[in-house]
């Protein structure tokens, strides 16, 4: 015999929509974080490097190839 978790007469809670004001700061933060990550994976080497040396390049080397960025 099947048993339900909630009684049949239980009220379903209403889902409150999120406002754009509540979502906008998080959307901007995640967008900027994604752009920084895309820069370090896709362009941090050679003449455009912000960090000297090959450390960043070696850390993101496999991800660079996985995403289709040429590096050598």
N, C-alpha and C positions, 0 to 999 in steps of 0.2 A: 504494500500500500504506500502510495506516495505521500510524503508529508511536506508541507510548505514551511518555510522559515518564518514568514510574517503572517499574522492572521489576515483573513480575507477582508476585514473591514478597516485595515490599517490605511492611513492617508499617505499618499505618495508625496514626498517633499518636492516643492517647486524648484526648478533650476533657475537661478538668477543669472541673467546675462552680464558679462563683463563689459565695462565701458571702454571706449577708446582711450580715455585718460589713464585708465589703470593699466592698459596693455602697452601704450606707447613707450614709456621708459625702458621696459624690458625688451621691446622689439628693437629699439635703437642700440641698446647695450649688446644684444646678441648679434645684430648686424655689424657693429664695429668689431666685435670679437671675431666674427667670421672673416671680415676683411683683413684683419691682422694675421689670422691663421693662414689665409689664402696667400698673403704676401710672403710669409716665411716659408711656406711650402713651395710656392710657385716662382718667386722672384729673388729670394735672398741668396744671391751669388754674383760674383763678378763686379761690374761697374755700379750696380744698384745696391750693393750690400751696405746695410747699416751697421753690421757687426763684422769686424775684421776677422780674418782666419776662416777655417773650413769647418768649425764646430757646428754651426747651424745647418750647413749643407749636409754634413754627415748624419745628423740626427733626423732629418726629414728626407733623406735620400730615397728610401723605399716608398714612402708616401708620395713623393714626387713622381716616381715611375708609375705607381698605381693610378694616379690621377691623370697621367698622360703628359706630364711636363718633361721636356727634354732637359738633360743636365750635362751630358757629355757626349 
